[in-house]
Amino acid sequence: EGTVKLQANLSLVRGSLSNALNDPVCTDARSSEICRNIRSTLPRLEIAANYSS
């Protein structure tokens, strides 16, 4: 049950970050590279181990 909740919360965080990275501020020349780098790491927000018992 804890793993399911954690995965659901991580999914929500990924979605929220993805939405934030679609903000027009990410099209600014100085911000676009930072936003692109963050966007490329979003798939890493997942459970890397099995914590179920």
N, C-alpha and C positions, 0 to 999 in steps of 0.2 A: 504494500500500500504506500509506503514512504517513497519508493522508487517511482511509482506512478505519479504521485503528487509533485515530486521533484522534476520529473520530465515535463509535466504540464506547466509548472512554473517557468522552467527554462524556455519552453516553447513560447510562453507569453512574453518573456523578456526579449527573445529573438524577434518576435513580431513588433514589439514596441520600438526596439532599436532600429529595425528595418524601416518603420514608419518615420522615425526621427531622421534617419539618413536620407529620406526622400524630400526633406525640407529644402526649400530654395537656397538656404545658406550653404548647402553642400555643393552648389554650382559655382560658388565664388572661387576664384583662382587659388587663393591661399588655403581654402578649406577642402577643396575637392579631393586632393590626394589623401588627406587624413580620413575623410569620409569613405573613400574607396578602400583604404587599408582596413578600417573598422568593418566595413561591409564584407570584406573577404574573410574575416575571422569569425563571422557569425555562426557558421556551421560548427565551429568548435564548442559552442555552448550546448553541449549534450553530456549525458552521463557516460563516463568512460569506464565505469566499473559497475559490477552488479552488487548492490548493497542489500538485496533481499536475503532473508534468512529462512 
